[in-house]
Amino acid sequence: MYKIKKFMILVISLLLLEGCAAPGSAVGKLKIQGALIDTDNRPIANKEIEFILPAAYGLGGLDLVMESPNDFGHKEQRLKVTTDENGNFETDLGKHVYHITFWLLPPLGVFPSRPPAPFVFARFPDNSTEYYAIQTSNGKFKIFDYAEKELTANNSLIENIDATEKKGSSSETAETIGVINFKIKSK
């Protein structure tokens, strides 16, 4: 009897350590906000910025192995914002479906608990030479020309892009805000 109890404790411990999870999806809100300043830290007012949220946003890694974003009803989302008199902008991207993992054993619940940080492409319509790929989850960005050649900040209109994410304050659903602050070179 003692050996059976010891064996059962071992089996249960291994199951708890192993974990049991199920894939799923959730719906949450997504926003982008930020500011546009020049190298002298002066706000740039009334400047239009175009953003593209790729169709693959919110899909899990294995979702794209067998299917395309269109198969899940995901489409690229394009939007334009204009900075206010203080150089700030904000836009609501609405509700989005995103991939989650539901942990059954141990009973930890849903991860992630809110939509993932957005990865976006951005450009200034009055600058037809470059665009920016921005990851708000880790602050990394790249600058490209329209021939898809990567540029350095020395050869660009941009001096720096500071990108991060933060939890939104929506009371109705989980919300993630991608914060993107552009610093462009003074002319």
Secondary structure, DSSP 8 states (H G I E B T S, - for coil): -HHHHHHHHHHHHHHHHH-EEEEEEEEEEEEEEEEEEETT--B--S-EEEEEE-TTTT--TTHHHH--GGGGT---EEEEEE--TTSEEEEEEEEEEEEEEEEEETT-EEESSS----EEEEE-TT-TTEEEEEETTT--EEEEETT--EE-GGGSSEEEEEEEEEE---SSS-EEEEEEEEEE---
